[in-house]
Amino acid sequence: MSTPDTTDVEAATQRVRELSDQVITQAKQNGLAWLEGYEKVLQNLLDLEEQAAKGTGMEWASALATTHANFVRETSEVFFNALRQQFKS
């Protein structure tokens, strides 16, 4: 039986390492794209919530919707920023 040449093993190892790096890079890019898309959808839904509440003409509904939207925006901003940092590292 023949044994694999050390050079062949090292070359194969290098190709696997390079492919792995490419997969990781692509996964990070896809993660960032998904995150940015989700963030936009969330912002649009919160804007719609506020507009709908204002359209009722009831001050309390408008105040409640604005308070809720602001809470979700502020908490999701912390969450999105943490995820964004993880994807970039």
C-alpha positions, 0 to 999 in steps of 0.5 A: 500500500502506498501512503499519501505524500505529505505535500498532497495532504498539506495541499488538501488541508489548505484547500479545505481551510480556504473553503471553510473560510469562504463558507464562514465569510458568506454566512456572515454576509448572509446573516448581515443581509437577513438582519438588515432586512428584518430590521427594516420590516420591523421598523415598517411594522412599528411605523404602521402601528403608530399611524393606525393608532393616530388614525383612530383619533383616540389620544390614548391609543396613539400614546399607547402605540407610540410607547410600544413602538419606542420600546420595541425600537430601543430594545431591538436596537440593542439586540441588532447592534449586538448581532451586527457586531458578532457578524462583523467579527 
